[in-house]
Amino acid sequence: MTIQFFGAARTVTGSKHLLTTASGTQILLDCGLFQGINTDELNQEFGFDPAQVDYMVLSHAHIDHTGLIPRLVRQGFSGPIYTTSSTIDLCEVMLMDSARIQERDLERVNERRKRRGEPELEALYDENDVQQALTQMRPVDYNKPFVICDEVTGLLTDAGHLLGSAAVSLTIRENGAEKHLFFSGDIGRPDDKILRSPDPFPQADYIICESTYGDRLHEAEPDMKAHLLRIVQQTCVEGRGKLIIPAFAVDRTQELIYALDQLSSEGKLPRLPVYIDSPMSVKATHVMRDHEEDFNPDILAYIKKDGDAFDFPNLHYVSDVEQSKAINTLNEPCIIIAPSGMAEAGRIKHHIKNNITKPNTTILLVGYASPNSLGGALKRGDKEVTIFGERYPVLAQVEIMDSFSAHGDYREMLLFLSCQDASKVKTVFLVHGEYDKQVIWRQHLQDAGFQHIEIPEMKQKVIL
């Protein structure tokens, strides 16, 4: 059996790991889009033949884990995709949105390539490819083993990272022996405001583990709502400006709405318009409402008392393009929440472009942003940033709230892995992280008793 790493290898996006059994069966774990600057060509070629892949297991719906599934289908993959029912519903929303965004962005990319004398790139996929991919998805319940093929059995456990997110355990039978491979997907945090905490998982021989925050601890946030309210007061009440929040359309957006809903119910939220400016966020909120089975007891109790955790006075869900453009012409204070969380695509880039030179604007970053993304540049404190090919000085205020992060820090990831007897784990492969952070995460894992830890390079193949 071999495993080959075709994405999220010494980088954060493009999650894609290909397992090949001794009999030649190929199982793909995730099929994510590379995100950030200069990733267009990376997304064109897989490095393997999609038509040769027999099965796929999907950890969760974020685009850096799903965003190339329709292209995989377009290029010949016809097998089943095993994942949770919540993830399937989210994929319908997020992949359709991805197809539309790519179509728009491709026009700008090819204009620049044409000016440089470079060949134009083809569309990665279209809405028809998304529809076909959705027909290949098979719902799987948490904690119920399922048969992938004669030699492989799977188990999905709750990863607590996103609605429907799963960690993947595979039992592979070959040459009269069993091997147990575990793929963490993205590891969520205990005590999430909406989701349940991550579940323990069966003992593994090999672990493919994410490492996004392997080098750090999240800042202690004794009162997240108080911190958010302070930023709202300073920006919108005292500064009479706009608070712009790039947020992933699923979970982070709803967590922000939930916090604002609570502040409104408590009578603390100033009377000002709050815009959720994204058709995808609107649809994703409906999906969240339809899957309360993934919610933790605290929010379920709040819903029972309040009626709806995602609706309050002066909250406006915006789908129409003209309404979105009108928000930019408003001179009144307001809160604008829109994807993407890395500020790399969609309406949020226009809102940032139109307000980044205004000192009374605040851009609030509430999740991970890869270093080569617009969100990463803002988080890093760059004084100038590039938006739609043009340079802009950063005169707006930039605030960071790690309490909204969906990724566990190294202490929380160690807690997640504590269900394992480290002495029985033959190898841990670190993926989904920047290399310098992975080196530090490797040391934390060694201190916890995991001995053989590898940080694979892109396209590296390992024999298990």
N, C-alpha and C positions, 0 to 999 in steps of 0.2 A: 504494500500500500504506500502511496506517495501523497504528499500535499504540496501544492504549488501556489505561491502567493502572487496574485495578479493585481492587487490593489490594497490600499491602506497599509503598505509595507514601507515603514519609515516615513509615513505621512498619514494624514488623518482621514482623507476622503477616498472614495473609490473602492470601498470594501468588496473583496472578491477573492475567494479561496477555493481552489479546485482539488477535490479529493479523487484519487483514482485507485480502485481496489486491485487486488492481484489478478482478478478475472477481467479487468479492463472497464468495469463500470465506473462512470464519472458522475460525481455529485458536486454541484456548485453550492457553496455557502455564500449567500448574498450576491448581488450584482449591482454595485453602486456606481454612481456618477462621480467622476473627479470634479471637484469644485475649486474655484479660485482663478487667479490670473494665469494665462498660458496653459490651460488644460484642454483646449479644443482638440488638439491632435491626440492626446491621451485617450479621449473618449471615442475616437474613431475606430481603433483596433483593440481587440481583446487580448491578443497574444495566444489564443487557443481557438479551436474550431467550435463555435456554438452548436453546430449540428451534431457534434460528437458527445455533447453533454446529455446524460440520461435523465437526471433528476436535479431539482434544486430545492434547498431549504432556506427560507428567508427569515431573518431575525426580527426585523421591524421595518416600518414604512418610511423612515427618513430617506431623502433622496440620495444621500451618500451611501446608502445600502440598497436602494431599489432603482435608482435613476437610469440604469442601463438595461433593465429587464426587457422593455419593449424592443430595444435594439438587438438583444440576444435572440428574441423571438423572430425579429425581421431577418436575422442571419441564419435561421435554421433550427433553433431550439424548439422542440415540440413536446417536451416532457412535462410532468406535473410539477407544480411549485407548492411545497408544503409550508403553511404558515397559519397564524391564528385568524379567526373570523374578523376580529377588530382590525387587524393589519390589512386584510383584503378590502374592507370598506374604506380604510384610509388611502390605500393605494389607488382606488378608483378616483378619489379626489386629487391626490398629490401627483400622480403620473399624468393625468389629463392636463393639469396645470403646468407640469414640467414640459409637456409636448408643446403647449401654446407659447410658453416663455422661450423655449429654444427656437421656435420658428421666428419669433420677433428678434431675438438676439443674434441669430445666424445672419440675418440681413446686415446688421451692423458689422459683424465679424468679417463677412465676405467683402463688404465695401472696403474695409481696411486692408484685407489681403490683396484685393484687386489693385489698390493704390501702390502696394509694395511689390507688385508683380508676382504674387504667390497664387497658386491654384485655389479655387474656391472649395470650401468644404461642403459635403452633402449633409442634409438633415439627418440627425441620429435616428429619429423615428417620428411617426405622426400618430394621430389619435386612433387610427385603425390598428396600428401595432399595439397601442395600449389596450384597446378592447380585446384583441386576441390574447394578450398576456393575462388579462383578467379571467378569461375562460379557462386558463390552465392552472389557476390557483385553487388549492384544495384546503378547506378549513380543518384545523387540528386543535383539539382542546388541550389546555395545560394539563400536565401530569398524567396523560394517558398515552402509553406507548403506541406507536403506529409503524406499520411495515412499509418501508421504502422499496425494498426488493428482497429477494430470497436471502441475501447475505447481509443486509443492513436494516436495523431497526432504529427508529428515532424517538426522542422524547423532548417536548418543549416545556420549559419551566419559566415562570414569570421573572423577567429581568428588571421590572420596575422603572424602566427608562422612558417609555412612551406607551400610550394606549396600545395594548396588544403586543408589546415588545416581548421577545422570548430569547432565552439562552437555549442552545441546541446541544443535546447529548446524542451521540451516535454509537451504537454497538455494531461493530463490523466483525463478521465471522469469515475467516479465511485460513486455509491450511490447517484446519482442525483446532484453531484457537480463536479467542475473542480479543478484540482490542476496543478500548473505550475512549472515544475522542469527544472533547467538549469544546464548544465555541461560545464564548461569552456574549457575542453581539456587543451592544453597548450596555454598560453596567449602570443601573439607576442608583438612586440614593435612598437610604432608609428614611422614613418619615416624610415622604413626598406629600405635598399639600393635596393632591388629587388621587394619585395611584397608590396601590399597595406596595410594600417593601419587596425587594428581590427575594425569591425563594432559594433555598439550598438546592443542590443538584447532586446526582449520583457520583460516586468515586470515578475519577478519570485516570487513564494512563497518559494521555496527551491533552494539553490545554492550549487553545488559541485564545489569547486574552487581550482585550483592548487596553490602552495605556494613555488615554487622552490627558488625564491629570495625574499621571504617575509620579510627578515631581513635586506635588503641592498638596496643601490642605486648604479647603475652602475657608474663607473668613467666617468667623463666628458671627451669626446674625441673630442677636437676641430678639429682635422684633422687626421682621421683614416688612410688615405693613407700615410700621412707623417710619422706616427708612424710605419707602416708596412715597408715603404722604409728605415727608420733608421735601423730597425732590419736586413733587407736584406743587407744594406751597411756594418754594423758592422760584421755580420756573414760571408757573402759570399765574400765581397770585401776586407775588412781589415783582417778578420780572416782566409780567404781561406777555410771556412768550409761549412757544410751542414746545411740548415734550414729545419727542419722537423716539419710538421704541422699536428697533428691529427685533422681531421675535419669530421663532419657528411657528408655523401655522397651527401645529398640533401640540398640545400640552403646555408649551410656554405661553402661548397667547391665552389659552383658557385659564392658566394659573394666574396670569395678570388680571384677567377679567374677574376671576374669583376673588382675588385680593381687593380689587376696586369695588366689587359687589359688597364685600364685607364692610369696607370703609363707608360705603354709601348707607348700608343698613344701620351702621353705628352713628350716622349723622356727621361723620368727620370729613367726607369728601367734598371739596368745594363744588359749587354748581357751575360746571363747565362741560362743554361737549367732549365726549370720548368717542373716537372713530376707530372701528376695526375695519381697516381699509384693505380688504382682500376677499374676493369671491371664495378662494380656497379656505380661508379662515372661517368664513361664514358656514361653508359646507362641513368643515371639520368640526365645528362646534355642534352641528346637528349630529354628526357621527358620535361625538363624545356623549351626547345626551342619550343616544341609542345603546350605549355600551356601559351602563352604570355598573355592570357586573365586574368591571375592572377597577372600580373606585374603592378607596379605603373607607372605613367606617365613619371617620370624622366628616368628610364631605357629604356622605349619605345622610348623616344626621342633620347637617346644615340644610340640605335640599328638602328634607322632610319638614323643617321649620320654615324655611324661606320660600320654598316653592320652585326656585330656579337659581342656581349658582352662577348663571351666565347671562343675567339680564338685570338692569337697574335703570333708574331715570337718567336721561341724557346720554345713554349708550346708543350708538348708531352703528349698525352693521352695513358696510358699504360694498356693493358689488359693481355698480354701474361705473364705467370709465369716466363719464362726464362729472359724476358726483365726486370721484376721486380727484380729478383735476381742480374742481371747485374748492377743495380743502386747501390747496396751495395758495389760492387767492384770498383766503380768510386772513384778516389781520387780528382777529380775536384770539385769546389764549385757548389752547385745546390740547388734548392728548391724542396722539396718532400711533396706533399699533399696527404693524404690517410685516409680513415676511419679505425676504428671507432673514433668518437669524444672523447670518453672516453679512447681510446687507449687499449681497452679490447679485440679486435679481429682483424683478418685480417692482411694485409701486414704491417700496421703501427707498429705492435708489433715487427716484425722482423727488421724494419728500426731503431726503438728505441733501440732494443737489440744490434744491431751492431754498434751503434754510441753513446750510453749513457755514455761511459767511455772516450769520446774524448772531451777535453775542448773547442775545437773550433767549436763544434756542438751547435746549439741552437734548443731547442724544444719549439715551440710556441703553447700555449694552447688558443683556441679561443672560447670556449663554456663551458657549464656546464659539470662537471665530478663528479659522485657520489663519496663520500669519500672512499668507499672500492674498487674503480677501480684504475688501473695504472695511469690514468690521474689525479685522485683525489690525489694520493700519490705524484705525481710530483707537482701538484698545491699547495699542503700543504707544500712542501719543504723538504720531506723526503730525507735523505742522502743516503739511500739504498732502492732499490725496488726489487720486485720479478717479473721476466719475464719468462714464461714457466717453472716455478718451481725452478728457480735458482736466487740467489741474485746477484745484480749488484750495485756498487757504482755509485752515480749520480755525474759525473764530467762534464757533458754537462751543458750549461747555460739553464735555464728555464725562459721563458717570458710568460706573460699573457696579452691578449688583450680582455677586456670585451666588447669592442664596437661591436664585432662580435656575442655576445650572442643573441640567438633567443628568450629567455625568458624575459618578462618584469620584471623590479624591482618593489619594493612595490609601488612606486609613479605611475609607468606606469600601474600597475594592478589596483590601485585605480581609475585611469582615465578610465580604461576599465569598471569598475563597476559603474562609476558615472551616467550611464544611468538609474540606478535603484533608486526607492524610498526605501531607506534602512528601513524605518518604516514598509513597507509592506512585507519585507522578513522575514519569520518566523524563518528559520535556515540557516546558512551557514556552510557547511561541508568542512573542509580543508583537501586536499589530495595532493599527489605528492610533498612532501617536507620532509626534516629532521625535527624531532620533535622540536628541539630547535629553528629552524627558524619559524616553524608554530606558536609557542607561541608568538613570536615577531609580526608576521603577524596578529595574532588574535587581538593584542592590536591596531595595525594600523586600522584594520577594525572596532573595537569598537569606536575608536576615530572618525571614519567617519560615525558613526550612526548605524552600524549593531550590533544588541544587542545579539542575541543568536547564538553563534559560537561554534561548536564542532570539536574536532580533533579525528576522529574515529580510533580505533585500528584495526589491521588485523582481518578480519572475523566478525567484529562487525555488528550487525543487528539493524537497527533503524526503528521504525514505524513512518510513516509520516501521 
